[in-house]
Amino acid sequence: MSAPVATELLRLAATGRIALDGACWSPAGRARDTAIALFPGTAADFCHPPMGEVGPLLAAAGYRVLSLNRRDHGMQYGFYRFHESCMDQRLAVDWLTARGATRVVMAGHSYGTLTVPGYLGETGDARVPAALLFAPLGDLRAASVTIVGGRTRYDAIVAECRARVADGRGDEAFLIPPMVPDALPLVHTHAVFLDKRGPEAQTAGAALIARTGDRPLLGIRDPADPYPATLPPAREQLEAANPRLDYVLLDDIRDGRMDADAHYFTGRAGEVTRIVLDWLAAHGLDD
């Protein structure tokens, strides 16, 4: 995985006059027929880990890889709804197929493990034969109860958001606590909080991957990942929802200690890439 890689920065036009930034990493020689599209997690951008580390490594192995923002990337996370953000991912598939890919494996990290199956369940895009889920989330709604400080506090936030929406003030923003200690708090509008984290939100990972059809799925998690939506019983819920999911729990290298860096596979990009390459080969996606 030391072959030369070319990097191209790009900007694609999405609906609503929104521009989405990204990076494409391509092998020096002919790219494989299968390409890979990467999508970031909550409050992250296309260049953040693990995308900015795994992407070039996959390209060095012969894949053309595009890492692309959605409209709810970075600090825009709490200002755009789930469905329209999922649909932005079509741009990456379109871009890669226009450049010669015959199939595109979609890959999401963290929150991106909800948007990728969200897109596939909605569109059934036949160009996408498989998906990769890095730090796969169980239920964003259930995790939100923990993040905001318990059921009573969560119910109060939901009631406040519903009241603001009913009053025509759903676009007003507020803060919820960070997902893990020492992280930044998250900004949401009241309407988007309900859309992504409210009781009726369509952001349960198990329900989403149940709609991805017969595509094989690969999930990878570091056991030291402390982010609430990745914790047990997330794995059990996801595996029960879709028998095509191969879930890989990495070896514990931190002696049972939780570490926020584990969510981003810090220091383990090469290991994760090797798992992905072996899995793609096993499913005939290495051509």
Secondary structure, 3 states (H helix, E strand, C coil): CCCCEEEEEEEEEECCCEEEEEEEEEECCCCCCEEEEEECCCCCCCCCCCHHHHHHHHHHCCCCEEEECCCCCHHHHHHCCHHHHHHCCHHHHHHHHHCCCCEEEEEEECCHHHHHHHHHHHHCCCCCCCEEEECCCCEHHHHHHHHHCCHHHHHHHHHHHHHHHHCCCCCCEEEECCCCCCCCCEEEEHHHHHHHHCCCCCCEHHHHHCCCCCCCEEEEECCCCCCHHHCCCHHHHHHHHCCCEEEEECCCCCCCCCCHHHHHCCCCHHHHHHHHHHHHHHCCCCC
